[in-house]
């Protein structure tokens, strides 16, 4: 079983890059299942129903979200779609779901979406405690458990990796838009990488227009962010999972147009 995780889609140009690359990657790499983080896909903030459908039509099986989940109000029209997951540690009673279980090649794959609490200005439940509760609930109903941890702090991501080591098949980080070169199989068998990067404008500040970004740092004055234009990169990561043990045996980072 090969599971591909695609880094944060940034803007409509990032969606087009996904549409261009994903079908051929699935074929060339024999990918069975695809997870795409789409929380920045609509103008850099949120997702729309048309973009959501485009991601699925391109070959995505699941779309995960993050701190910009509610960036486009259109999401409330399709929040209950089985292929869409928002962070599980939003407060109880919030619409949508934080995990789901999918059938693929006679395997049951659980995908959990979590959001960090360090340097992210959103009031959420503790992702450590909540993740364990979810895993205890679903562990007998899933062969494979994958976690997308949408978090800012490297330390928080690494800590959750060790916290869940041996309890999930793989955990990958999203949100920082810069792919890290620390992919590894942790001591108890969980596949891990701190951040899988982004799919969006190459010459940018994590996907955003360079001049606008610099002005914010130079002047400290508010400057409206906008998605950069031009050539795009495609970041993703493949988790190769043994069909007998359901454990990761290899992790491969993919970088196109870097």
N, C-alpha and C positions, 0 to 999 in steps of 0.2 A: 504494500500500500504506500503510495506516494501522495503526501498532502502538501500543497503549495499555499503559502501565506504571502499575500501581496501587500506591500507597504502603503501607507495612507495615500489615497487618491486625492490629488490637489487640483481642484478646478476642472472645468470641462476639457481642457487640453490633456489633463491627466487621464480622464475617462477615455479620450481618443487613443492615448498611448496604450491603455489597457486593451482596448478593442483591437489594436494593431498587433500587440505582442502575445496576449494570453492564448488565443487559439493555437498558434504555432508552438508555444512553449509546452502546452498540454500534450501536443502530439510528439514533439521531439524528446520530451523528458518523461513521457508515459505517466502523466499526472492523473490521479484518480479523483481527487477532491480539492476544491479551491476555496480559500477563505480570503475575502477582500475587505480591508478597512475603508469605509466610505464616508467618514464623518466630515471630511473637507472637500468632498467631490463637487458640491454646488457652490461655485464662486468662492471657494476656500472655507466655507462655513456651512455645514449641514449637508443635506441630501434631498433631492426631489424624487418623485415617483418615476419620472421618465429616466433619470440617471440610474436609479435603482434597477429598473427593468433593463437598461443597457448593460449594466454590470452582469446581470444574470444571463442575458443573451450572449454576452462575450465568453461565457463559460464559468462564471462564479457560481458557487453553490450556496455560500453564506456571506452576508454583508454585516460586518461588525461596526460599532460606532464608538463614541467617546465624549469628550467635553463639549463638542458642538452638535450633539445629537438633536437638539431642538432648534438648531440654527435656521431651519426652513419649516414654516408651519405646515407645509405640504405633507410632512412626515406623519401627521396624525391621520391621514387618509389611508396609509398602508402600514402603520406601526405594528399591526398584528399579522403581517405576512410571515409565514413560517421561515422564510430565508433571511429575515431581518432580526438582528439582536442588538439591544442597547446594553450599556453597563448594568450588570446585575445588582450592583450596590447603590443604585439610586434608591431613595426612600421607598419603603413598602407602600404599595398602592399606586405607584406611578405606572402609567400605561406602558405596554410593551413587555418584552421578556428578556431576561438576562442570559438565558442559555436555551439550547434546544438539542435534540438528538436526531440524527439523520442516518438513513440507511444508504450504504454504499458498498458494493462488492461483498455482500453477505456480512458486512461489519456494521455495528452501530457506533457512529461517531458523535460524541457530545462536544459541542463548542460552547465555551463560556466566555463572556465578555466582562471585564472588570475595569474600573477606573481608579487611578491612584489618588492619594489625598495630599501628598507633599507638593507644594507650589502649584496646586490647581485649585482655583477659587470656586469650588463647588462643594456644597455640603452633601457628603455621601456616607454610607455605612462603611465600616472597616472591611477592606477587601480581603484581608487575611482570614478573619473569623468567618466572614460570609462564604468565602470560597470553600472552606472546609465543610461548612454545612451543606452546600450544594453538592460537593463531591460525595459526602456520606449518603446523600439522598439518591444519587444517580449511579453510583459505582457498580451496582449489580445489574444495571440496565444498559451499560455502555461498554463496548470493547476498547474504545479509544477515547481519551479525553484531551481536548486541546484548549488552551487558555490564551486569549488575546488580552494582555494587560496594558491598557492605555494610560501611561504614566509619564511624568516629567523626570522624576528623580531616578538616576541610575541605581543608587543604593536601594531604593524601595523595590525596584524591579528585581535586582539580584537577590534581595532578601526573600521576596515571594517565591523566586525560583527554588531556593533551598527549602523554604517552608513547605512547598508542594512536591518536592523531589520524591519520586517513588509513588506518588498519589495521582499524578496525571501523566499522560504520555509526553506532552510537550507544552512549553509555555514560551510565547514570544512577546516582545514589547513593541508597542507602537506609540505615536504621538510626537517624538522628537524629530522625525523626518530625516535623520541621519543614520545610515546603516552602520551597525557596530560589527567589529571583526572578532567577537568573542563567543561564537557559536561553540557549544560543547554538550556533551552528555554528562549530566551531573552524577555524583557517586551512586545514587540509587536508581539510575536509569532514565531520568526525565531529560528530554531534549530541551535545550535552552539557548536563547539569544536575547540580548538586552533590547535591541531595536532592529526591525527589519527594513527601516528606511522609508522612502516615499516614491510615489509615481507621479511626477509632475515636472514643472519647469526646471531645467538644468541650471540656467544662470539666474539665480534667485537667492533669497534668504529664506530657507526652508519652504520654498514655493511662492513666497510673496515678492512683490516688486522691490528691487534693490534700493532705488532712490527713496521710496517711501519708508522703507525699513531703516535706512541709515539716518534719515531725518528724525525719526522717533528717538534714536539713540543719541544723536548729536545735539538736539535741542530740548529733549524731554517733553516737547509739546505733542499733543495728540495729533496723529496723522492717520487717516483712514487707510487700512491695509487693502491692497488689491492683489489679485493673483498675477504673477509675472507672465510674460509672453515668451514665445520662442520654443526652441528645441526642448524635448522632455527626456527625462531619465525614467527607468523602470527598475525598481528595487523589489526583490522578493526573496523567499527562502523556502527550500524544499526539505521536508522531513520525511526521510525514507524509513518506513516502519515495517518490522518483521511481522509477517502474517501469522506466525505461530505464537510468538510471545507478546505481540502488540506493543513492543518497545522500539524506540528509535535506534537505528543502527548507523545512520549517517545523516548529516546536515549539510546542505549545500546552499550557499548564498549566490543569488543571481544579481548581476548589475549590468544593465544595458544602457549604452550612451553616456557612461560616466566620463 
